Structures are given as structure tokens and as C-alpha cells.
Amino acid sequence: GAVVSLVGSKSDLCWPHQVTRATRDIQKRTGLQRDTWKKHLKQRVVSQNVIQKTSARSHSTHMTQRLRIVGDVHCLSLKSDSRLLRIFRRSPPAWVKVKDFLLKTATNIDLFPTLRRVLPRSWVVFERLVQNQASTATWNEANQEGDSSMTDILPDMEENIGKSGEFSPMGTTKQVQQHTMTIAECEQLSGLSSDRLEPVLSYLQQVGTILRYTDIPELKDLVFNDPPALIEIFKDLFHHNSDVLFSPSRLANFTSSQLTTFCSDLRDRGLIQKDVMTHLLPPNIQPNIVTALMQHFGLCFEVQNKGSVQTCQYKIPWYLHQQMPEELSIAWPLDVPEQQEQLQILCDIRGFCPRGLFQRFSVGIHGLVKDRIDWKDGVMAYRQDYRILVCSKPSEDGTFITMATRGRLAQADEMWGVVHPLLEVLVQLLQEWPGVLYSLHVTCAHCIKGRLDNPHQYDLRDRTAEDGREVRCPRVKYTSSTSADLVYRPIFDVEQRSSTAPVRPCLQQDDYYKMTSDPRGLALIISNTKFTDQKWNRPGGEMDLDNLETICRKLKLSHDIRKDLTAQEIAALAKEVSERDHSNYDCLVLFLLSHGDETGVLGTDGQPVSVDSIISHFQRCKSLVGKPKLFFIQACRGVDRDKGIEDTETASDEGSGTPHAETEASDGAVKASDSPHPPTCTASVDTPDAGETLPTASDRLVMYATVHGHVSWRNSNTGTWLIQVLADVITEHAETEELQDMLRRVNAKVAEYKTLNQEYKQQPEVTHTLRKKLYFFPETAFD
């Protein structure tokens, strides 16, 4: 969490009554925010108590307030006092009072229970070395300021301190690197083993001396020992002035015409080439570090140039200047077509709106949409064949962010499924600013169709049994109405939920797996797209990675992506990850995407590796005993192709029920049967019965993209059928549904897909030995 003190500056530029009025307004807003926090906290406590009877310790982990406001509003003047005023002043100036208050607050153990007044000497010395990393500071320099009486706690370090007092882990004085250090360099600098170094680094991150991003695979082994320098790099990249960014002095290697093109691409399309980004960074900073951080914090996303896969670009919505292109008004006219309705969800942010919120939101939804067009305050894209419009615009006292789609009234449930996951991304992003006040609404469809000013906003809520079919609009004095399907959020599978609703609150903790850790667990993603024999390459596999990252964000999984591994490397990686300590996690997830056949999943060298052998490594992991282990195998399991069988009850509706029927393509299907390792085959293999007879095989679930002996299908532009559908279903239902209920949805939806020529089908298969139900968000599922 964070502790916040409010300070108002430039009081010398205001009249006294203006200072008083502004202070009272801040106090009022602060009180309103505290009341909101208390209300939300009570709701969370009630929800938590419903699903589990646990100790006070468990509650403190999840129910503490992330942000606390302490003290009153302090008013400061930037104008220096006159000498005469300083002589006759009876009380200290305002800035002195603020300084004293901050120092007193910073040492308040009640506010900072983890505050340590006495630290091991090794921690203090290492912190000083890190702080002096820009100089030639040595261990001796920092050691002279330490407490020599504490040498009894440093047995591992005394051997590295010579008679002269200089620290020399390897026999030589080590100069600290600038900006970043590896874990190995930290061990060398401190003389501490990895297990003793970890708590030191954890403490230094808490106090702000260093930064670490262990949840980013590219950065998990790096320590940023100069946070201010890192901040300056980002400030230099994000200042809205593209002319300064692409000045000839910074990019001397490019011509003026090239710089003009770079500038227009960034302003008009938000695009910047990766090699240009490299030239904008300081020479001692690795570009991959900065781009990994930018993508992690939602500042940009990677875009592959369709004309050349060798050209990598990044889209940075922050720099977009143009307004909505006029040609898009044809695709989204102001007048809603007569046969359609518009479903629009609105987030009303009152007062302060974080700078760059909409730009980060537009990056966050990238994995959920396709064929997008961006401008300064908007995005038009497609999701599940529905066109969506996402916009941000100022209001009288804040900001509106809207998400809308259009369709027939009969498609209302599908329209909710299209726009609501976008809202979830925004709400999750807003949690980074606990002080932001916002409310969620549904805009009246009748007002939108009538193009009325200030359309009525209904509060966003679920539909109940008491709600009627129509909702009358207060905006027109209740003289007109709109369908309740466009006002209230639907509850899918009403019959199933109504039958189980009375039971869910009574579930005991033994009925479902514990799923409260954050992150929930590690998701290991192995994706093979480029093979030694290039004709087996898997175009479209890159799109699966975007969908898998969306899944990991939704399920709160820490993910580790490994690309293009041989069979031996896949087996070695599975063994290495299974030997890690997963004690802090509640589950493990493995996504394996490659070619395959009846004998196993193929490495990039064309050699198979048994799926059962991979699973067996994790079944033997002691820190995963009793925890769910989920395996998703996107690969073929043979060469047979399923032409399907006509369902007489639904045959007349097959065309409309297959959203990708005209775009799906096989992965080199022409010669699939001519090769022992066909290009479309990338599946799991071993029969699940062999492992299920073993006692160690409990608590696992395996989902195969297809049944045994058959191929699976992949679209070169959108990725594999299984991963596409899995991402859509999890995004929409993970908060409320049990895992196997969601996988049944996936089975049903993939079964509707057809290849381009309407000839072949695919049916995923699930096997499991789970002993309990699995809810990734039990607190909301049981609410």
C-alpha cells in the first residue's frame, strides 16, 4: 500500500478565501473517498466470509487498504519570506512544518509496521554501495561507515574483507555498474549467497533504493540500482513533442526525410520502428529492457509489419495527435441503423483522471480486439465479428470513457459479451489509482438512437428476476422505453445458476482448491513457430502468444514465455521448472504449442517428446502436491481430419453459428499424410489412462486441441482455434465460473468452427484427475 500526505502549493498566488475554499473542497473529496473505501472494504469482507472461514491473518493479507491519507492539507508558498518577516516570525514557516510532519510520519511504526530501525550491517553496506554505484565506491568506503561491532552476523563476508579493509569478493575491487545489475553481480558485490541476498534486495525495493520486475521474464534477473535514471529515460521518451524526439542531433544516422517520416508515423499512427527506438536510448541501456518495461506498464504494444516480418514496430498511443478519421464515420454513422441497437457502457471518472489512462487502456485491450484503428482519443476495432468503438471525452466535472458496439436486439447477449471484457480491463487498470472516483453506467439505447443531448445513464448492474422486459427512460419523462436486454447485464446459463445458487454459499473450503495467492501461479508458455525445416513453420502462432498473455493477465498468472525449443530443450525446461519452489503459488499452468503426431509434441528439430513425460515431472514436484496442475496442449494428435456429421436439429443454423468459417485455414494440410511429422500436426500424444493409475497423478487437468489421431487447425492470421476461444471464454467468465464449466464452453464453441472450404471440423478433449472444483476468483464466484 501507500501513505499519502496532501500538500497545496502556490498559496501566495491566491487570496485567503481562495485557499480556504480549495482546502475545504479537498477535505470534502478526501472524506468522500474514505467513505467509499470503507464501503468497498466491508463488501469485500462480507464476500470473503461467505466463501471461507479463515483466520484473522488471512483477512489481513487481502483486506488491508492499499492507500491511506494522513494529516490535513498543508498549504505552502513558493515565495521567499522577507528578512524582516523572518526576524519577527513567532512560528516556523509552513515548509518547516511540512518537513517535520513528513519526518514524523516516515518513522511511524503504526503506519509502517515493516519499518526496521536496526538492520544487519551487510544490508547497510550493500545499500550504500548501490547508492554510490555511479562512483568508484568500494566496500572499504562503505564499510568505514558501518557498525564494526556486528561482525558476528557476517561470517560469509569476513573472508572477503582483507587486512586493508577493502572488500574484494574475487580478489579485486569491483566498480558498481550504472542503471542495472544482474543478480550474479549483486552476489559478487555483496559477497552473499543467493538465499541471503534475496531478503536484502526485497528490503531495498521496499524502501525505493532499487527496482525489480521479477514478473517480467526478460527482466527477472536484473536489478535497477538507479531508479531516477530509469525515470529520466521514460520522461525523455514521453513528452508529447515528436519534433524534439526526432531532432537531427539525436538521430544523426538518419536523413531529414526519414526523420519526417518517423515523426508523421508517430503522430498519425502512433508507430515507431524498433531500430529507431534503439537510437533514441542512451548507449548504456539495452533497448529490450526499455521495451519490456513499456509493454509491461501498458505504454505500447508490438506490431509486426504485414509487408515484412523482419520489421518490428511499436504502437505508442501516447503520441497520437489526429482526431477520428472522417472515413470511419461511414463505418460508424451517428444515426444508428434502423434494424440495429447500440449497447454502450460508460465509465464516469469524476474530478481527477490519471494522465495517460485512456492510452494505457487502449494498449490493455489490444489482446481482445483485431483490425484496430487508433486516433488521439479513440479506437475502432473488431471483436468476435462485432465492430466496437472505444472513446474518451471530457465531461463537465471529469472524463467519460465509453465502449460501444451495435447489433440486432436479438444479439444483445452477444453484444454484452463483446464489450464487457473491455470494461473489466479498464476497471482493473483503475485499481492502480485507489483515489480515483468513478462509476459505471449503461447509456440509454433509446436516447442514443434519438441522438438526444445528455442521454440518460442507467447504473450498471446484473439483471434480476424482478426486472421487466422494458425500461422506461427518465430523459423523456418515461414516455418511451428500451429493452431491458440493453440496460441490465445478462446472467448466462440462468437455469444452471439458479439451481446451484443456493448451494454455492454453503460450499466448504475442502470442496474447492485454494486460489488466493497473487500471482495465482506460474504459467509456462512454450511456443514453437520456427522449425529447422522451414516448411514446417507455423504462421499465426505469434497471435496465440497475444491471446495467452491476455489469459495470464485475466487469471493473475505470472508467465514465462519460451520460444522455438528442440525436443531435448522442452524436456529439460519442464524438468527445471518442476524442480523450482512453487510454495508461494496455488497452481501451475503449462501451455504447449507446436507440431505433433501420435507419438508426441515436436521440437523445432522435428523430434517428438512425450506429453506424459512432461506432465510426470510436475506430478513429482513436492511444492505442487495437492495443487491443481493444468496443461493445455495445442498440437495435432495424428493425421486424420474430421469432416463432421450433420446435426439435424441445428443444420439450418450452422452457417451463422460459425464466426470464423470463412477465414480458418489449415497449417499446410496438402501433404499432411505424406510426412511422418506432418506440418499441421502439433499435438499432445500419450494416452491419459497410463498416468491416471498412479497415485501421483491426482490434481491435474489436460486439455488437448483435438481428439486422439486427428489434426488440429490454425489460422495464419488469427492463430489456433483452441487458443482463440480459450482466451474469449476465460476473459468473459473467469470471475464467476468454475474451470470445467468454462472448458465445456470452449469445447462447444470450437466444435462450431469450420475450415475455409467448410469441410473440416475440430473437437478439443479434456482429461482430468481433479479432486475439487477450481475457481480462479472464488471471492466473486461465490458472491
LINFEN-V734482 format. One line per field, one symbol per residue. psi: psi as a letter, one per 40 degrees, with the letter a starting at -180 (. if undefined). A space follows every 50 residues. Layout:
psi->???
//
This chain:
psi->aihhhhhhifdeeiiddddddddddddddddddddddddddddddddddd eihiiddddddeeihdhhhiiahhhihehiiidddddehdiiiddddddd ddddddehdddgdehhdhiidddddddddddfdeafhiddddddeaheef eeefdedddehideehhgdeeihhhhiidiiiddddddddeiiddddddd ddddddeediiigeehdeedeihhegdddddddddddgeegddddfiddd geeiidddddddddddddefihidddddeeiidehhddddddddddefdi ihhhhddheehhihhgddehdiahiddedddgidhhideiihhhhhhhhh bhhhheddddddddedeeiifihiadfihhaihfehhihhihiiadfbhh hihiiiaideeddddddddddddddddddeeegdehhiihihhhddddde fiigiihihhiiiidehadihihddfffeiiihddedhhihifdddddde deddeehideeiihgeihidahhhhhhhdhidhdeeighedddddddddd ddddefhhihhhigiiddddddddddddeihfdeieiihhhhhaiiaeea ihieeeiihhdddddddddehdeeheihhhhhhgiifaeihheihhhdde deeddeegdedeeiiigfedfdeeidgidehfiicihddddeeideeifi hhhidiiheiiiihhedeaiddddddddddddedeeiidddddddddddd deiiidefdiiihihhiifheiihhdgdddde.
//
